Amino acid sequence: MNSPSFFRRGSVFLIVLLLVLASVPGIVAADSTRAGGTIVVEADETVRGDLTAMGGTVVIRGTVTGDVQAFAGSVDIDGTVRGNVEGAAGSINVGRSGVIGGNLQAGAGSVTIDGTVRGDVKVGAETITLGPTARIEGDVRYDGNLERANGATVAGTVTRDGSITGISFVPSIPSWTVSLYGFVVNLVFAAALLLVFPRFTDGMGERTIGSPGRTAAAGLIALIGIPILLVAIAITIIGIPITIMGVFAFALLVWVAYVLGRFVVGVWILSYTDFEGRWVALLLGFVAIAVLSYVPLVGWVFELAALLLGLGALVLGFRQLYRSRRQSETAEPIESEGESYGDDTEPQPGS
């Protein structure tokens, strides 16, 4: 792979990437943005700042120190959100252990509140249920069918407001539709990467087949090490702009690893069969991880494994590309400044 060809393909890839990013508005506006089939803030996890989550299922068991914007098939809050919550979903549930420090504004097919909302509630939904342990310290404005259980407390007023009915139709889309949309977007993105970088992506698959453990280990080191490096750079004032750009680049790298990780999983699975084909591997990997991600309790392990394989294969591929360029620069003298690096030359015997 010569360098000019790689970077020409990189230009095409950036155009494709911008088109894909344009279909996901606001992806860089929030402090933390997560997208995928299932998004979970674990019980021991703290998200500092705001969180924007887009996926089939969004579950918050831990703590979010800022606001939450959730767009999903279903949203379950069983942890603590110190700010406001805005949600558009098929169903929204604030569990008994769920605490919202600010206001709750939602449009949904159904909304159930069994936890605590310290601010106001503004909800448009077909069914709104205040469970027996619900505690709302502000006002409730709603449109839909309200069911209030014995024991539910509302410190303020409860008012039906027909002006908010307009937001209730958006999240009535079935959750599988949202998941399918994310699946298709990521699949198309991965296919574009395979088209633009065929040799590089094929090399990722070959490295994974040859040494999946080493590849996953490289991915784990990168996943932990790069953020630590960015924090270290940010310690100096002059390093803050570099860190900001680095965070965006790292987020992009993780997204690429997320989609190509499914490709290398597909390649690895095909290596145990008589079938071949990069497109078969791509589809197989996406379907396999999509199915395995729904396995109770351990589904996230398969998604993490695919991410680590993809990230490790990327890192090892970049290292190999760098070494090839250095060897090429050392072995081939530059004849003149006017010539572009990597011009076609007469093929050598045995090459």
Summary of the structure (lengths in Angstrom):
residues: 351
radius of gyration: 24.4
end to end distance: 13.0
largest distance: 86.5
contacts: 1176
relative contact order: 0.09
helix: 48%
strand: 25%
